[in-house]
């Protein structure tokens, strides 16, 4: 499989990408473009696998009937944009030379950079353990990023776009504001480089995380059992994070907060007191988008560009609270 993907990457690069870059006078970026093609190939594989696996599951074990099919197609636009590598390539490969320069400067000062694989010699003997260690460390920092999105009004103004989907589906994971995703990818890219993740490893780490997150958001009546719910974030566990009210509000206060911020491993919610378990598959959305008197009828946009515009207005605190 790896060899087949490498061959496809090379063919796409040599046939399409490399000639185009030279014709545009971008020859100095050819090496980065080759790495970008790898992201693109893996992204295509993800899209195919998601459709072949999760789409039948949604038809077989749905939590709810999809009421707005256009919203699902709109979510697919987000997924295609992100899974094909546009953001991750940009941030990771732009950050790498900057971090290399910083590392060289620190080395001249007698300071060696931190590298996770140097903590234990066994990592060199068992690459799978190193891969899992990277995944755990990145997930820890991702937990705090996600939790922060629910703590600050301006940040929630961007992130609330993700929570406004009332018809959650397999494409909803990437339904985010582009600015929020750019901030997260820069943050996660820096963490990955600092702990010594190589570009090829980073591709697979991001793909593993994304596939699991797509399952979490899917419209499937699936959970991982009594003990499994404590080990890996399930669709039922994460759906509670998207619940109207308790998913994004502090208990009984109506202020920003919520539960179940863990991205992959619930252990972070358990350690830091934000875990909440349920046997139900709850309704999703944001309280203020509900029509009066339950909510304020706030408009989060029905199309890609409208959602992006309204996210900026919410971040600045100048959007209209109710529809005209």
C-alpha positions as CSV (number, residue, x, y, z in Angstrom):
1,X,0.0,0.0,0.0
2,X,2.8,2.4,0.9
3,X,4.7,1.6,-2.3
4,X,1.5,2.1,-4.3
5,X,0.9,5.5,-2.7
6,X,4.5,6.6,-3.3
7,X,4.2,5.7,-7.0
8,X,1.0,7.6,-7.3
9,X,2.6,10.6,-5.5
10,X,5.6,10.5,-7.9
11,X,3.4,10.2,-11.0
12,X,1.1,13.1,-10.0
13,X,4.1,15.3,-9.1
14,X,6.1,14.6,-12.3
15,X,3.1,14.7,-14.6
16,X,1.2,17.7,-13.2
17,X,2.7,19.6,-10.3
18,X,6.3,19.9,-11.2
19,X,5.8,21.2,-14.8
20,X,3.1,23.7,-13.5
21,X,5.4,25.0,-10.8
22,X,8.3,25.6,-13.2
23,X,6.0,27.3,-15.7
24,X,4.9,29.6,-12.9
25,X,8.5,30.4,-11.8
26,X,8.0,28.6,-8.5
27,X,10.9,26.1,-8.9
28,X,12.4,27.0,-5.4
29,X,9.3,25.4,-3.8
30,X,9.4,22.2,-5.7
31,X,10.5,20.1,-2.8
32,X,7.7,21.4,-0.6
33,X,5.3,20.7,-3.4
34,X,6.4,17.1,-3.6
35,X,5.5,16.7,0.1
36,X,2.2,18.5,-0.5
37,X,1.3,15.9,-3.1
38,X,1.7,13.2,-0.4
39,X,-0.9,15.1,1.7
40,X,-3.2,15.3,-1.3
41,X,-3.0,11.5,-2.0
42,X,-3.6,10.5,1.6
43,X,-6.5,13.0,1.6
44,X,-8.1,11.3,-1.4
45,X,-7.8,8.0,0.3
46,X,-9.4,9.4,3.4
47,X,-12.4,10.8,1.5
48,X,-12.9,7.4,-0.3
49,X,-12.7,5.4,3.0
50,X,-15.0,7.7,4.8
51,X,-17.6,7.4,2.1
52,X,-17.3,3.7,1.8
53,X,-17.3,3.0,5.6
54,X,-19.2,5.7,7.4
55,X,-21.8,6.5,4.8
56,X,-23.3,3.0,5.0
57,X,-23.1,3.1,8.8
58,X,-25.1,6.3,8.8
59,X,-27.8,4.7,6.7
60,X,-27.8,1.6,8.8
61,X,-27.6,3.0,12.3
62,X,-28.6,6.7,12.2
63,X,-29.1,8.8,15.3
64,X,-31.6,11.0,13.4
65,X,-33.0,11.7,10.0
66,X,-30.9,14.4,8.2
67,X,-33.3,17.3,7.9
68,X,-31.1,19.6,5.8
69,X,-29.2,17.7,3.1
70,X,-27.6,20.8,1.8
71,X,-25.9,21.3,5.1
72,X,-24.3,17.9,4.7
73,X,-23.0,18.9,1.3
74,X,-21.7,22.1,2.7
75,X,-19.8,20.2,5.4
76,X,-18.2,18.1,2.6
77,X,-16.7,21.3,1.1
78,X,-14.9,21.9,4.4
79,X,-13.8,18.3,4.6
80,X,-12.4,18.2,1.0
81,X,-10.6,21.5,1.6
82,X,-8.9,20.3,4.8
83,X,-8.3,16.6,4.1
84,X,-6.5,17.3,0.8
85,X,-3.8,19.1,2.7
86,X,-4.3,22.8,2.0
87,X,-3.9,24.0,5.6
88,X,-1.6,21.4,7.1
89,X,0.9,21.6,4.2
90,X,1.0,25.4,4.4
91,X,1.6,25.6,8.1
92,X,3.9,22.6,8.7
93,X,6.2,23.2,5.9
94,X,6.4,27.0,6.4
95,X,7.1,26.4,10.1
96,X,9.8,23.8,9.5
97,X,12.6,26.1,8.2
98,X,11.8,28.6,10.9
99,X,12.1,26.0,13.6
100,X,15.3,24.6,12.0
101,X,16.8,28.1,12.2
102,X,15.8,28.4,15.8
103,X,17.2,25.0,16.6
104,X,20.5,25.9,15.0
105,X,20.7,29.1,17.0
106,X,20.0,27.3,20.2
107,X,22.6,24.7,19.3
108,X,25.2,27.4,18.9
109,X,24.3,28.6,22.4
110,X,24.9,25.0,23.7
111,X,21.2,24.2,24.1
112,X,19.9,21.0,22.5
113,X,16.3,20.9,21.4
114,X,13.8,18.5,23.0
115,X,13.0,15.4,21.1
116,X,10.5,12.8,22.3
117,X,12.3,9.8,20.9
118,X,15.4,10.6,23.0
119,X,13.5,10.0,26.3
120,X,13.6,6.2,25.9
121,X,15.8,4.0,23.8
122,X,13.0,1.6,23.2
123,X,11.3,4.1,20.9
124,X,14.0,3.3,18.3
125,X,13.3,-0.4,18.6
126,X,9.5,-0.1,18.5
127,X,8.5,2.7,16.1
128,X,4.8,1.9,16.7
129,X,5.2,2.9,20.3
130,X,6.9,6.2,19.2
131,X,4.0,6.8,16.9
132,X,1.5,6.3,19.7
133,X,3.5,8.5,22.0
134,X,3.4,11.3,19.5
135,X,-0.3,10.8,19.1
136,X,-0.9,11.1,22.9
137,X,1.3,14.2,23.3
138,X,-0.3,16.0,20.4
139,X,-3.8,15.0,21.7
140,X,-2.9,16.5,25.1
141,X,-2.1,19.9,23.6
142,X,-5.1,19.6,21.3
143,X,-7.4,19.1,24.3
144,X,-6.2,22.5,25.8
145,X,-6.6,24.2,22.4
146,X,-10.1,22.9,22.1
147,X,-11.0,23.8,25.7
148,X,-9.7,27.3,25.2
149,X,-12.0,27.8,22.2
150,X,-14.8,27.5,24.7
151,X,-13.4,29.9,27.3
152,X,-13.0,33.2,25.4
153,X,-15.8,35.1,23.7
154,X,-13.8,36.0,20.6
155,X,-12.6,32.5,20.1
156,X,-16.0,31.0,20.7
157,X,-17.3,33.4,18.0
158,X,-15.2,31.4,15.5
159,X,-15.5,27.9,17.0
160,X,-19.3,28.2,17.4
161,X,-19.6,27.6,13.6
162,X,-18.5,24.1,14.3
163,X,-21.2,23.6,16.9
164,X,-24.0,25.2,14.9
165,X,-24.5,22.0,12.8
166,X,-27.9,20.5,14.0
167,X,-27.5,17.6,11.5
168,X,-24.2,16.2,12.5
169,X,-22.7,13.8,9.9
170,X,-19.5,12.2,8.8
171,X,-18.3,15.4,7.1
172,X,-18.9,17.7,10.1
173,X,-15.5,17.3,11.7
174,X,-13.9,20.0,9.4
175,X,-16.8,22.4,9.6
176,X,-14.7,25.1,11.2
177,X,-13.9,28.7,10.6
178,X,-10.8,29.0,8.4
179,X,-9.1,31.5,10.8
180,X,-9.6,29.1,13.7
181,X,-8.2,26.2,11.6
182,X,-5.2,28.3,10.6
183,X,-4.5,29.1,14.3
184,X,-4.9,25.5,15.3
185,X,-2.7,24.1,12.5
186,X,0.1,26.6,13.4
187,X,-0.2,25.6,17.0
188,X,-0.2,21.9,16.4
189,X,2.6,22.2,13.8
190,X,4.8,24.0,16.3
191,X,4.2,21.3,18.9
192,X,4.9,18.5,16.4
193,X,8.2,20.1,15.3
194,X,9.3,20.7,18.9
195,X,8.8,17.1,19.9
196,X,10.7,15.9,16.8
197,X,8.0,14.7,14.5
198,X,9.2,14.1,10.9
199,X,7.1,15.4,8.0
200,X,6.2,11.8,6.8
201,X,5.2,10.9,10.4
202,X,3.1,14.0,10.7
203,X,1.1,13.1,7.6
204,X,0.1,9.8,9.2
205,X,-0.5,11.2,12.6
206,X,-2.9,13.8,11.3
207,X,-4.6,11.2,9.1
208,X,-5.1,8.8,12.1
209,X,-6.6,11.7,14.2
210,X,-8.8,12.9,11.4
211,X,-10.3,9.5,10.6
212,X,-11.2,9.0,14.3
213,X,-12.7,12.5,14.5
214,X,-14.9,11.8,11.4
215,X,-16.3,8.7,13.2
216,X,-17.0,10.9,16.3
217,X,-19.1,13.3,14.3
218,X,-20.9,10.8,12.1
219,X,-24.7,10.3,12.4
220,X,-24.3,6.8,13.8
221,X,-25.8,5.3,17.0
222,X,-22.4,3.8,18.1
223,X,-20.7,3.7,21.5
224,X,-17.7,1.8,22.8
225,X,-19.2,0.1,25.8
226,X,-18.8,0.6,29.5
227,X,-15.0,0.6,29.5
228,X,-14.3,1.6,26.0
229,X,-15.9,5.0,26.5
230,X,-13.1,5.7,28.9
231,X,-10.4,4.8,26.4
232,X,-11.4,6.4,23.1
233,X,-13.8,9.2,22.3
234,X,-16.9,7.6,20.7
235,X,-19.6,9.2,18.6
236,X,-21.9,9.1,21.7
237,X,-19.3,10.7,24.0
238,X,-18.5,13.5,21.5
239,X,-22.1,14.1,20.6
240,X,-22.7,15.2,24.1
241,X,-20.0,17.9,23.5
242,X,-22.2,19.2,20.7
243,X,-25.4,19.0,22.8
244,X,-27.6,22.1,23.0
245,X,-26.7,23.8,26.3
246,X,-24.5,21.5,28.3
247,X,-22.1,21.0,25.3
248,X,-20.9,24.6,25.4
249,X,-22.2,26.1,28.6
250,X,-21.2,25.8,32.3
251,X,-23.7,23.9,34.4
252,X,-26.7,26.0,35.3
253,X,-24.9,29.3,34.5
254,X,-25.3,29.7,30.8
255,X,-21.7,31.0,30.5
256,X,-19.1,29.6,28.2
257,X,-17.8,26.2,29.1
258,X,-19.0,22.7,28.4
259,X,-17.9,19.1,28.6
260,X,-16.0,16.4,26.7
261,X,-13.3,18.5,25.1
262,X,-11.0,15.5,24.5
263,X,-10.2,15.0,20.8
264,X,-9.1,11.4,20.9
265,X,-8.6,10.2,24.4
266,X,-11.1,10.9,27.2
267,X,-8.4,10.6,29.8
268,X,-7.8,14.4,29.6
269,X,-11.4,15.1,30.4
270,X,-11.2,12.6,33.3
271,X,-8.0,14.2,34.6
272,X,-9.1,17.8,34.4
273,X,-12.8,17.3,35.5
274,X,-14.6,18.0,32.2
275,X,-15.8,14.5,31.4
276,X,-19.5,13.7,31.3
277,X,-21.0,10.4,30.2
278,X,-24.5,9.6,29.0
279,X,-26.5,6.7,27.6
280,X,-28.4,9.0,25.3
281,X,-27.7,10.4,21.8
282,X,-28.6,14.0,22.3
283,X,-29.8,16.8,19.9
284,X,-27.0,19.0,18.7
285,X,-26.7,22.7,18.1
286,X,-26.3,26.0,20.0
287,X,-29.0,27.4,22.3
288,X,-29.0,30.9,20.8
289,X,-29.7,29.6,17.3
290,X,-33.0,28.1,18.3
291,X,-36.1,30.2,17.5
292,X,-37.7,32.2,20.3
293,X,-38.7,31.7,23.0
294,X,-36.2,28.8,23.5
295,X,-33.4,30.9,21.8
296,X,-32.6,34.1,20.0
297,X,-32.8,32.8,16.4
298,X,-29.2,33.7,15.8
299,X,-28.1,33.2,12.2
300,X,-24.9,31.1,11.7
301,X,-25.2,31.0,7.9
302,X,-26.3,28.3,5.5
303,X,-23.4,28.5,3.0
304,X,-19.7,28.4,3.2
305,X,-18.9,32.1,2.6
306,X,-21.9,33.2,4.8
307,X,-20.6,31.1,7.6
308,X,-17.1,32.5,7.3
309,X,-18.4,36.1,7.3
310,X,-20.7,35.6,10.2
311,X,-17.8,33.9,12.2
312,X,-15.7,37.1,11.8
313,X,-18.6,39.3,12.9
314,X,-19.2,37.1,16.0
315,X,-15.5,37.2,16.8
316,X,-15.7,41.0,16.7
317,X,-18.9,41.1,18.6
318,X,-20.8,43.0,15.9
319,X,-23.2,40.4,14.4
320,X,-26.9,40.7,14.8
321,X,-28.2,38.5,17.6
322,X,-31.4,37.7,15.8
323,X,-32.6,37.2,12.2
324,X,-34.4,40.1,10.6
